[in-house]
Amino acid sequence: CLSALHAVSWALIFPCYWLADRLLASFIPTTYEKRQRADDPCYLQLLCTVLFTPVYLALLVASLPFALLGFLLWSTLQSARRPYVYSRLEDKGPAGGAALLSEWKGTGPGKSFCFATANLCLLPDSLARLNNVFNTQARAKEIGQRIRNGATDGGSLEDACIVRIGGDEGGRPPEAVDPPAGGQAGNGAGGGPRGQTPNQSQRDGDSGSLGSPSASRESLVKARAGADGGGGEPGANSKLPYKASVAKKAAVRRRRHPDEAFDHEVSAFFPANLDFLCLQEVFDKRAAAKLKDQLHGYFEYILYDVGVYGCHGCCSFKCLNSGLFFASRYPIMDVQVGNTPHDQRIVGYISCTHLHALPEDSDIRCEQLNMLQDWLADFRKSTSSSSAANPEELVAFDVVCGDFNFDNCSSDDKLEQQHPLFTRTLLDKDGLYDEEVCTPDNLQKVLESEEGRREYLAFPTSKSPGGGQKGRKELLKGNGRRIDYMLHGEEGLCPDWKAEVEEFSFITQLSGLTDHLPVAMRLMVSAGEEEA
């Protein structure tokens, strides 16, 4: 009943929301659109504006009474809403979550876990254009296809979402029945599977490389042609300003040097056998649903629409969620509270966050980091199954990732700036649609050269009003802005185990679809006796 009321309220709101978004978007062209219109006479653009603006305004005014009624109903329902949507598409095949849990019990050979994080800028189209990207709905579908095809083996704060991984099918994950105001419904283990869609190929959680040329071979061609199993339609994304890569070449990896602890590279594709995906700025609910539908072809468990709406306690009214999105191949045991089953002792913790964005508010970000640490400690304490009657659970990994919105260019961070690992992750918005960086392969080549990085990656705003260094006579020193991070901690892990970063990648597969570079990490967890 509550879900039906929410659907009614959103149906009343949506026409007004869509019209306002399209009206504002028409006045914020991207550089790609400016280039497309460069040859059009000026009077033609002016004529279109004069003709269509009054029509949008009239329809917007006519829809306002319905939107107000829907908004009152929608805001009332938020008090009964759970602060996330959990979706599970059960896969009982050899690559499903249940099968993955039986692969490793903490003894014998170690097991690697692969993580990736990305800021997707999936905002309402008018707001996304401020970052020089557009067509949010089509981008969401294309991004989902690229990530899924990249991760599939080609051979066959302002809010923080803290997730606990582990357990088995006998556990109690969050029910995958959407809350009354949560949008699209899905069923969890407790309520039976929503559907059974085998993943496209058999995957081994321990095999595959971050730059594996076999992973997602010709994935962009498949996505454009709709030939993959994700229901892609030919020509569906024809409005997007990117070019499909006709052949995938192996990523050029910087081989390990004596003073480097692990491999790192710029890769044109997402890593094969990706286990956990943490995304930020997935604000638009329709885009989140499209992204979820695409990613369910690979990830069995997904959390999205994370955050509270309306007024809660003394906080201000919120119309947008946190924008956080989490996908996992392993069962999600807890998101806020709950206990893992007693017979499952191996667990992992993942935290996905998006910190305050304004550059002058460093004190706010520092406070958010302090709060994140406190939340992590409280979450671990509240969800731990350890007790006198039960053996202490074994923590395999503890990872924090997301868009931290502070960079590596401060004079206090010179040591980190010189480390070869830290490649910049924020792109210069003005160059997003240049021919040199409009495909994953091209962007990879650019980022592998120092000259290309200086030209197409953003530098500190205080030093570089124009973002990148294109056309500068005196080039700035430093490694540019790195604001997307993936960190892993060793405190609290099982004392007999060790966790080592095997590989770290900066990914170019979403070129033209977002203004951030995704990053990925493969973490090897092994028992101490392997060293003997």
C-alpha positions in Angstrom: 0.0 0.0 0.0 2.8 2.4 1.0 4.7 1.5 -2.2 1.6 2.3 -4.3 1.2 5.7 -2.5 4.8 6.5 -3.2 4.4 5.6 -6.9 1.4 7.9 -7.1 3.2 10.7 -5.4 6.2 10.4 -7.7 3.9 10.3 -10.8 2.5 13.6 -9.7 5.9 15.2 -9.1 7.7 13.8 -12.1 6.2 16.0 -15.0 7.1 19.2 -13.1 10.5 17.8 -12.2 11.3 16.8 -15.8 10.1 20.0 -17.4 12.1 22.1 -15.0 15.2 20.0 -15.6 14.8 20.2 -19.4 14.2 24.0 -19.3 17.3 24.7 -17.3 19.3 22.2 -19.3 18.5 24.1 -22.5 20.4 27.1 -21.2 23.6 25.1 -20.2 25.2 23.7 -23.3 28.3 21.4 -23.0 31.4 21.9 -25.1 30.4 19.0 -27.2 27.1 20.6 -28.1 28.8 23.9 -28.8 31.0 22.2 -31.3 28.0 20.5 -32.9 26.3 23.8 -33.3 29.3 25.8 -34.4 28.2 25.7 -38.0 24.5 26.5 -37.3 23.5 30.2 -37.9 23.0 32.1 -34.7 19.4 33.0 -35.5 18.4 29.3 -35.6 19.5 28.8 -32.0 17.7 32.0 -30.9 14.6 30.9 -32.8 14.5 27.5 -31.0 14.9 29.3 -27.6 12.1 31.8 -28.4 9.7 29.1 -29.5 10.3 26.4 -26.9 10.9 28.3 -23.8 7.3 29.6 -23.5 6.0 26.1 -24.1 8.1 24.7 -21.3 7.2 27.5 -19.0 3.4 27.0 -19.7 3.6 23.3 -19.1 5.7 23.8 -16.0 3.2 26.2 -14.5 0.3 23.8 -15.3 2.1 20.9 -13.6 2.9 22.8 -10.4 -0.4 22.1 -8.5 -0.1 18.4 -9.2 3.6 18.5 -8.1 2.7 20.3 -4.9 0.1 17.7 -4.0 2.5 14.9 -4.8 5.3 16.5 -2.8 3.2 16.7 0.3 2.3 13.0 0.0 5.9 12.1 -0.8 7.4 14.0 2.1 4.9 12.4 4.5 5.9 8.9 3.4 9.6 9.5 4.0 9.3 8.8 7.7 8.5 5.2 6.9 11.2 4.8 4.4 14.4 2.7 4.9 17.5 4.8 4.0 18.5 2.5 1.1 17.2 0.2 -1.5 18.6 -3.4 -1.5 18.3 -5.4 -4.7 19.3 -9.0 -5.3 19.1 -10.9 -8.5 19.9 -14.5 -7.5 22.5 -16.4 -9.4 22.8 -20.1 -8.5 25.5 -20.8 -11.0 29.2 -21.3 -10.2 29.9 -17.6 -10.1 27.0 -16.8 -7.7 27.4 -15.3 -4.2 26.8 -18.7 -2.5 29.4 -20.4 -4.6 32.0 -17.7 -3.9 31.6 -18.1 -0.2 32.8 -21.7 -0.3 35.9 -20.9 -2.3 38.1 -20.0 0.7 37.9 -20.7 4.4 41.0 -18.9 5.6 43.5 -21.7 5.1 45.7 -22.8 2.2 46.3 -20.5 -0.7 45.3 -16.9 -0.3 42.4 -15.2 -2.0 42.4 -11.9 -3.8 39.5 -9.4 -3.6 39.2 -6.7 -6.3 37.7 -3.2 -5.5 36.8 -0.3 -7.7 35.4 3.2 -7.0 34.2 5.9 -9.4 32.3 9.2 -9.3 29.8 9.0 -12.1 28.1 12.5 -12.0 24.7 11.0 -12.6 22.8 14.1 -11.5 19.7 15.6 -13.0 20.7 16.7 -16.5 20.7 20.4 -15.8 23.1 20.0 -12.9 25.3 17.4 -14.7 25.9 20.0 -17.4 27.7 22.2 -14.9 30.4 19.5 -15.0 30.2 19.4 -18.8 28.4 16.1 -19.1 24.8 15.5 -20.3 22.2 12.9 -21.2 22.2 11.3 -17.7 19.8 8.4 -18.5 21.8 7.3 -21.5 25.1 7.7 -19.7 23.8 5.5 -16.8 23.0 2.7 -19.1 26.2 3.0 -21.0 28.3 3.2 -17.8 26.6 0.0 -16.5 27.3 -1.8 -19.8 31.0 -0.8 -19.8 31.6 -1.7 -16.2 29.8 -5.1 -16.6 31.6 -6.0 -19.8 34.9 -4.9 -18.3 34.5 -7.0 -15.2 33.2 -10.1 -17.0 35.8 -12.5 -18.1 35.9 -12.3 -21.9 36.8 -16.0 -22.1 33.4 -17.4 -21.3 30.9 12.6 3.5 28.4 13.9 3.2 26.8 10.6 3.7 28.6 7.3 4.1 27.3 3.8 3.3 29.2 1.3 5.5 28.7 -2.3 4.3 29.6 -5.6 5.9 30.4 -8.5 3.6 30.4 -12.2 4.5 28.0 -14.8 5.7 26.2 -17.5 3.8 22.8 -18.2 2.4 21.5 -18.9 5.9 22.2 -15.4 7.0 19.8 -12.5 7.2 20.8 -9.9 4.7 18.6 -6.8 4.3 15.3 -7.7 2.8 15.3 -6.8 -0.8 11.8 -5.4 -0.7 11.9 -1.8 -1.5 10.7 0.6 1.2 7.5 2.5 0.6 9.4 5.4 -0.9 12.2 3.5 -2.4 11.4 3.1 -6.0 11.8 -0.2 -7.8 11.2 -3.4 -5.9 13.5 -6.4 -5.5 13.4 -9.5 -3.3 16.1 -10.8 -1.0 16.9 -14.3 0.3 14.2 -14.1 2.9 11.4 -13.4 0.4 12.6 -15.6 -2.4 14.5 -14.7 -5.5 13.1 -11.9 -7.7 14.4 -13.8 -10.7 17.2 -16.0 -11.8 19.5 -14.6 -14.4 22.8 -16.5 -14.7 25.8 -14.2 -15.1 27.1 -14.1 -18.6 30.1 -16.2 -18.0 31.8 -18.3 -15.5 34.1 -16.3 -13.2 36.8 -17.3 -10.8 37.2 -14.9 -8.0 41.0 -15.4 -7.8 41.9 -15.2 -11.4 42.2 -12.3 -13.9 44.3 -9.2 -13.9 43.4 -5.6 -13.6 44.7 -5.1 -17.1 43.8 -8.4 -18.5 43.3 -8.2 -22.2 40.9 -11.1 -22.1 38.5 -9.3 -19.9 35.6 -7.6 -21.7 37.1 -8.1 -25.1 35.5 -5.6 -27.5 33.1 -4.6 -24.7 32.4 -1.2 -26.1 31.4 -2.7 -29.5 29.0 -5.1 -27.8 27.5 -2.3 -25.8 26.9 -0.1 -28.8 25.5 -2.9 -30.9 23.3 -4.3 -28.1 24.8 -7.7 -28.6 25.5 -8.4 -25.0 23.1 -10.1 -22.6 22.1 -7.0 -20.8 19.3 -6.0 -23.1 21.1 -3.2 -24.8 19.3 -1.8 -27.8 21.1 -0.9 -31.0 21.5 2.8 -31.3 20.0 3.4 -27.9 23.0 5.6 -26.8 23.6 7.2 -30.2 23.4 10.7 -28.6 26.4 10.1 -26.4 29.6 11.7 -27.6 31.9 8.8 -27.4 33.4 6.4 -30.0 33.4 2.6 -29.4 36.8 1.0 -29.3 37.0 -1.6 -32.1 39.8 -3.6 -30.5 41.1 -3.8 -27.0 44.8 -3.8 -26.4 46.5 -5.0 -23.3 47.0 -2.2 -20.7 50.5 -1.0 -20.4 51.5 -1.9 -16.8 54.4 -0.3 -15.1 56.4 -3.3 -13.9 57.4 -3.6 -10.3 60.6 -1.9 -9.3 62.6 -2.7 -6.2 61.2 0.3 -4.3 57.6 -0.3 -5.4 55.4 -2.6 -3.3 52.9 -3.5 -6.1 52.1 -3.0 -9.7 50.2 0.1 -10.9 48.9 1.1 -14.3 46.6 3.1 -16.4 44.0 0.7 -17.8 41.5 1.2 -20.6 39.1 -1.3 -19.0 37.7 -2.2 -15.6 39.5 -5.1 -14.0 38.3 -8.6 -14.7 36.7 -10.5 -11.8 35.7 -7.2 -10.0 34.2 -8.2 -6.6 33.1 -4.8 -5.1 32.1 -1.6 -6.8 31.6 1.7 -4.9 30.1 4.6 -6.8 29.4 8.2 -5.9 27.1 10.9 -7.4 24.4 8.5 -8.5 21.7 11.0 -7.5 19.1 10.5 -10.2 16.7 7.7 -9.2 15.8 6.7 -12.8 19.5 6.6 -13.7 20.3 4.6 -10.6 17.6 2.0 -11.6 19.1 1.8 -15.2 22.6 1.4 -13.8 21.4 -1.3 -11.4 19.6 -3.2 -14.2 22.9 -3.3 -16.2 25.1 -4.2 -13.3 22.9 -7.1 -12.2 24.2 -8.9 -15.2 27.4 -9.3 -13.1 26.8 -8.3 -9.5 24.2 -10.3 -7.6 23.8 -7.8 -4.7 23.3 -4.1 -5.1 22.5 -1.2 -2.7 21.4 2.2 -4.1 19.3 5.2 -3.4 21.2 5.5 -0.1 20.3 8.3 2.3 17.3 9.9 4.0 14.8 12.3 2.4 12.6 14.9 4.0 13.2 16.1 7.6 14.8 13.8 10.1 15.4 15.1 13.6 16.9 18.6 13.5 18.5 18.3 10.1 17.5 20.4 7.1 15.0 19.1 4.5 16.7 16.8 1.9 15.3 16.3 -1.6 18.3 14.3 -2.9 19.9 11.1 -1.6 23.6 10.7 -0.8 24.4 9.6 -4.3 26.2 6.5 -3.0 25.8 3.1 -4.9 27.3 -0.2 -3.9 27.5 -3.5 -5.9 28.9 -6.8 -4.7 29.4 -10.4 -5.8 29.3 -11.5 -2.2 26.2 -11.4 0.1 25.7 -8.2 1.9 25.2 -9.2 5.6 24.6 -5.8 7.2 24.2 -2.2 6.2 23.3 -0.8 9.6 22.5 -3.4 12.3 22.3 -7.2 12.5 24.3 -10.3 13.2 26.1 -12.7 10.9 25.4 -16.4 11.2 27.6 -18.2 13.8 29.0 -20.7 11.3 30.5 -18.0 9.1 33.6 -16.5 10.6 35.2 -14.7 7.6 33.9 -11.2 7.0 35.0 -7.9 5.3 34.2 -4.3 5.7 33.8 -1.7 2.9 33.0 2.0 3.4 31.9 4.2 0.5 31.8 8.0 1.1 31.6 11.3 -0.7 32.9 14.2 1.4 32.0 17.9 1.3 32.9 19.5 -2.0 33.6 23.2 -1.4 37.3 23.7 -1.6 37.5 26.3 1.2 35.7 24.1 3.8 38.7 21.9 4.7 37.6 21.9 8.4 34.3 20.3 7.5 36.0 17.5 5.6 38.3 16.9 8.5 35.3 16.6 10.8 33.6 14.3 8.3 36.7 12.0 8.3 36.6 12.0 12.1 32.9 11.1 12.0 33.6 8.4 9.5 36.1 6.7 11.8 33.6 6.8 14.7 30.9 5.4 12.5 33.2 2.6 11.3 34.1 1.6 14.9 30.4 1.7 16.0 29.3 -0.3 13.0 31.9 -3.0 13.6 30.9 -3.2 17.3 27.2 -3.4 16.6 27.4 -6.0 13.8 30.1 -8.3 15.2 29.0 -11.8 16.0 31.9 -12.4 18.4 31.0 -13.4 21.9 32.2 -15.7 24.7 30.0 -18.5 23.3 31.1 -18.1 19.7 34.6 -18.0 18.2 36.0 -14.6 17.2 35.2 -13.8 13.6 38.0 -13.4 11.1 38.2 -10.0 9.4 39.7 -10.4 5.9 39.8 -6.8 4.8 38.8 -3.3 5.8 38.5 -0.8 2.9 37.5 2.8 2.7 37.0 4.4 -0.7 35.2 7.3 -2.5 35.4 10.9 -3.6 37.2 12.7 -0.7 37.2 16.1 -2.5 40.7 17.0 -1.3 43.8 16.6 -3.4 47.5 15.8 -3.3 48.7 19.3 -4.4 49.0 20.9 -1.0 52.6 21.9 0.0 52.1 19.7 3.1 51.8 16.6 1.0 55.0 16.7 -1.0 56.0 13.1 -0.1 52.7 11.7 -1.5 52.9 13.9 -4.6 56.2 12.3 -5.6 55.0 8.7 -5.2 54.5 7.1 -8.7 51.2 5.5 -7.5 49.3 8.7 -7.2 48.0 9.5 -10.7 45.4 12.3 -10.8 41.7 11.3 -10.9 39.9 14.5 -11.8 39.7 15.4 -15.5 39.8 18.9 -16.9 36.1 19.4 -17.9 36.8 21.6 -20.9 38.7 18.8 -22.7 36.2 15.9 -22.0 35.2 15.7 -25.7 38.5 16.3 -27.4 39.4 13.6 -30.0 42.5 12.8 -28.1 40.6 11.5 -25.0 37.1 10.6 -26.3 37.7 6.8 -26.2 39.1 4.6 -23.5 42.2 3.7 -25.6 42.9 7.3 -26.5 42.5 8.5 -22.9 44.8 5.7 -21.7 47.5 6.8 -24.1 47.2 10.4 -23.0 47.5 9.5 -19.3 50.5 7.4 -19.9 52.5 10.4 -21.1 53.5 13.3 -18.8 52.7 15.8 -21.4 49.2 14.4 -21.9 48.5 14.4 -18.2 49.5 18.0 -17.9 47.0 18.9 -20.7 43.9 16.9 -19.8 44.0 16.5 -16.0 42.7 19.2 -13.6 45.1 21.1 -11.4 44.4 23.0 -8.2 41.8 25.8 -8.7 43.9 28.2 -6.7 46.8 27.8 -9.1 44.9 27.0 -12.3 41.7 28.9 -13.0 41.3 27.0 -16.3 41.6 23.6 -14.8 44.3 21.9 -17.0 47.5 23.3 -18.4 46.6 23.4 -22.1 48.3 26.5 -23.7 50.3 27.5 -20.6 53.7 28.9 -21.1 54.9 27.9 -17.6 53.7 24.5 -16.6 52.7 23.9 -12.9 54.6 21.4 -10.9 53.0 18.6 -9.0 50.8 15.6 -10.0 47.4 17.4 -10.3 44.3 16.8 -8.3 43.8 13.4 -6.8 40.5 13.4 -5.0 39.3 9.8 -5.5 40.9 7.4 -3.1 40.9 3.7 -2.1 42.4 2.9 1.3 42.8 -0.3 3.1 43.7 -0.7 6.8 45.4 -3.5 8.7 44.2 -2.6 12.2 41.6 -5.1 13.4 42.3 -7.8 10.8 43.0 -11.3 11.7 46.5 -11.4 13.3 47.5 -14.6 11.5 46.6 -13.1 8.1 48.2 -10.5 5.9 46.6 -8.3 3.3 48.7 -7.0 0.4 47.8 -4.8 -2.5 48.7 -6.7 -5.7 47.7 -4.2 -8.3 46.2 -0.7 -8.5 44.7 0.8 -11.6 43.4 4.1 -13.0 40.7 3.3 -15.5 39.8 5.2 -18.6 36.8 3.0 -19.7 34.2 5.7 -18.8 35.8 8.4 -21.0 33.3 11.0 -22.1 30.8 9.7 -19.5 32.1 11.3 -16.3 34.6 13.9 -15.3 36.4 11.6 -12.8 38.8 8.7 -13.4 37.7 5.4 -11.7 40.3 3.6 -9.6 40.6 -0.1 -8.8 42.6 -2.2 -6.4 43.2 -5.9 -6.0 43.9 -7.0 -2.5 45.5 -10.4 -1.7 44.5 -11.9 1.7 46.5 -14.9 2.8 47.2 -16.9 5.9 50.6 -16.4 7.7 51.6 -20.1 7.3 52.1 -19.5 3.6 55.4 -17.8 4.3 56.8 -21.0 5.9 
